[in-house]
Amino acid sequence: MTTLKTKFGHPDYTDQLLNESIEQLLLENSLCAMASICNDSAYINTAYFVYTENLNLYFLSKPTDVHSSNIAKNHS
């Protein structure tokens, strides 16, 4: 049984099926790759993450790291 409780409202797939599929992917992976942008250049960072039942993803990073600085300047 899934612990995720996200509501998608997809016309072809139930919320339960989507939550179970997403949770399986999250449980099988402990690292994520994130891209941030500085000016016109992309920067890729790998980080350990955790998630909540509402599919909020969290990671810890020093504010002085390149990706943290990039995210502070450009949220996209």
C-alpha positions as CSV (number, residue, x, y, z in Angstrom):
1,M,0.0,0.0,0.0
2,T,1.3,3.4,-0.9
3,T,1.9,6.2,1.6
4,L,1.6,9.0,-1.0
5,K,-1.7,11.0,-0.9
6,T,-1.4,13.2,-4.0
7,K,-4.5,13.9,-6.0
8,F,-3.9,14.1,-9.8
9,G,-7.3,13.8,-11.3
10,H,-5.9,12.2,-14.5
11,P,-8.7,11.0,-16.8
12,D,-7.0,7.6,-17.6
13,Y,-5.2,6.7,-14.4
14,T,-6.4,6.5,-10.8
15,D,-4.7,8.6,-8.1
16,Q,-3.8,5.3,-6.4
17,L,-2.1,3.9,-9.4
18,L,-0.1,7.0,-10.0
19,N,0.8,7.4,-6.3
20,E,2.0,3.7,-6.2
21,S,4.0,4.1,-9.4
22,I,5.7,7.4,-8.2
23,E,6.4,5.9,-4.8
24,Q,8.0,2.9,-6.3
25,L,10.4,5.1,-8.3
26,L,11.1,7.2,-5.2
27,L,11.8,4.2,-3.0
28,E,14.2,2.7,-5.5
29,N,16.3,5.9,-5.7
30,S,17.9,7.9,-3.0
31,L,19.6,10.5,-5.3
32,C,18.2,13.0,-7.7
33,A,19.8,15.1,-10.3
34,M,18.7,18.8,-10.3
35,A,19.4,21.4,-12.9
36,S,19.7,25.1,-12.0
37,I,20.5,28.0,-14.3
38,C,23.0,30.8,-14.0
39,N,22.8,33.4,-16.8
40,D,22.6,31.1,-19.9
41,S,24.4,28.1,-18.4
42,A,22.9,25.0,-16.8
43,Y,24.4,23.5,-13.7
44,I,23.6,19.9,-12.7
45,N,23.8,18.8,-9.0
46,T,23.2,15.4,-7.5
47,A,21.6,15.3,-4.0
48,Y,20.1,12.9,-1.6
49,F,16.4,13.6,-1.0
50,V,13.4,12.8,1.1
51,Y,9.7,13.3,0.3
52,T,6.4,13.7,2.1
53,E,3.0,11.9,1.5
54,N,2.0,15.0,-0.4
55,L,5.0,14.6,-2.7
56,N,7.0,17.5,-1.4
57,L,10.7,16.8,-2.2
58,Y,13.4,18.1,0.2
59,F,17.2,18.1,0.1
60,L,19.8,19.8,2.3
61,S,22.4,22.0,0.7
62,K,24.8,24.8,1.9
63,P,23.6,28.2,0.9
64,T,27.0,28.9,-0.6
65,D,26.9,26.0,-3.0
66,V,26.6,26.9,-6.7
67,H,23.2,25.3,-7.2
68,S,21.8,27.1,-4.0
69,S,23.1,30.4,-5.3
70,N,21.6,29.7,-8.8
71,I,18.2,28.8,-7.3
72,A,18.2,31.9,-5.2
73,K,18.8,34.1,-8.3
74,N,16.6,32.2,-10.7
75,H,13.8,29.8,-9.4
76,S,13.3,28.2,-12.8
